[in-house]
Amino acid sequence: MAKSKFTLARNPTFKTDVLLPDVGGDPVPVGFEFKYRDRIELASLYAEWGERHKALSEQSEVVGIEQFTALLIDLQVEQLKAVVAGWDIGEEFNDENLRILVRSIAATPSAVLAAYSEAFCNARLGNS
């Protein structure tokens, strides 16, 4: 049996399934292609997102629920654009459809980002 060799050069993308929530049904596994980011890039992304979430939370009572939700959707679309390279969904992967996905169910962006993070954890733990 030939052993695969480890290489320091990372593939620019990787694929994994994401369990997307479905209203009135069970979560649906959907293939996503994610952008690889090294630890420094991830730390920078997560720090930026944390700061933006904090600032957004501080505005929530001032701007009202509708504007807060719109601002949160904008942030979540940007987050997914930073890590998603493609998907196995019938509709084309583009900005408009990404926004539709984020607007569809509140738990969807978290499910995608959790699967992205989990792919790195599983690789670190040797569970992939």
Number of C-alpha atoms within 10 A of each C-alpha: 3 4 5 6 6 7 7 6 6 11 10 10 14 15 17 16 17 21 16 21 18 13 9 6 7 10 12 12 13 14 16 20 18 23 18 19 17 10 10 9 11 14 12 11 15 13 12 12 16 12 11 14 15 11 11 17 13 11 14 16 10 10 13 10 11 10 13 17 16 12 16 19 18 14 17 22 20 15 17 20 17 13 19 21 18 18 19 13 11 6 9 12 14 12 13 10 13 21 17 12 15 21 19 14 13 13 13 19 22 14 15 23 17 13 19 24 12 14 19 16 13 11 10 10 9 8 8 11
